[in-house]
Amino acid sequence: MKNIIPLVIAVILGLAAVFAVSRTISKQMEHSEQMVEIVSASRVLEANETLIEGFIVPRLVPASALPKQHIKWENKAMVIGQKLLHTVAKGDYLLLTDIGMTRSMGNVIGDGEWGLPVTFADSALVKVLQPGDEIAIIGSFKVQETIKQGKDIDDAPEIITRTVTTVIYPRVRILDITGSGVFLSLPPQQAIALTAIQRNAELYPLLRKTNDTKALNRKDGGIFMDEALHDLVDGLTPITIPNVPAEINE
């Protein structure tokens, strides 16, 4: 009987260890990083070669390790028929910077998506953007708010116009630069919406970290109303510039 007890204890400890390892593996699988399938070279590709189907193959890469100007495998049609600007080693990623876009921009559009140009109210950031960069699109526009005056049904409501600024698209990827704006590829409904929004709002780009998976909910950006500018100065001491400014001490 005494010999059985250590055996039972050993079995129990063994089962507990197996259970613990199983839970650890399960948690690791749950938190495993998302893999993305991108375009890579099936052989050494020489500069000025025209790409055909057999020259490229898919390659799985962790989302955090994606090169800045990668091309998703689902968008491989955009590179077929294009000429290479640089030599690409076998197995290497194929980047937007490796390709000379000599064909129609239609080949750059993602499958099932529509391409559209977006013009920004301020093009300062556009000057430093490159194809493959990711941006958020912010919109500033006017909205009307109806406020009822009094309880009488005949009382005319007051209509207040407010200027608000908020996130329109939290993340989009640039396909090309178009002077004061960018060229995007979006699902049809989003492309239609953005086309209409451009007519009624001033749009601004904000640069994002490439492949950042945070801050993707449009509502997380909140909304800024111009009335809030008054709160920024509330309680501050006014600064007065003297008629005779202080002399510089030498």
Secondary structure as GFF3:
##gff-version 3
##sequence-region A 1 250
A	DSSP	alpha_helix	4	30	.	.	.	ID=ss1
A	DSSP	beta_strand	35	41	.	.	.	ID=ss2
A	DSSP	three_ten_helix	53	55	.	.	.	ID=ss3
A	DSSP	beta_strand	56	62	.	.	.	ID=ss4
A	DSSP	three_ten_helix	63	65	.	.	.	ID=ss5
A	DSSP	three_ten_helix	73	78	.	.	.	ID=ss6
A	DSSP	beta_strand	83	84	.	.	.	ID=ss7
A	DSSP	three_ten_helix	96	98	.	.	.	ID=ss8
A	DSSP	beta_strand	99	100	.	.	.	ID=ss9
A	DSSP	three_ten_helix	105	108	.	.	.	ID=ss10
A	DSSP	beta_strand	114	119	.	.	.	ID=ss11
A	DSSP	three_ten_helix	126	128	.	.	.	ID=ss12
A	DSSP	beta_strand	134	147	.	.	.	ID=ss13
A	DSSP	beta_strand	158	173	.	.	.	ID=ss14
A	DSSP	beta_strand	176	177	.	.	.	ID=ss15
A	DSSP	beta_strand	181	186	.	.	.	ID=ss16
A	DSSP	alpha_helix	188	200	.	.	.	ID=ss17
A	DSSP	beta_strand	202	207	.	.	.	ID=ss18
A	DSSP	three_ten_helix	218	221	.	.	.	ID=ss19
A	DSSP	beta_strand	223	225	.	.	.	ID=ss20
A	DSSP	alpha_helix	228	233	.	.	.	ID=ss21
###
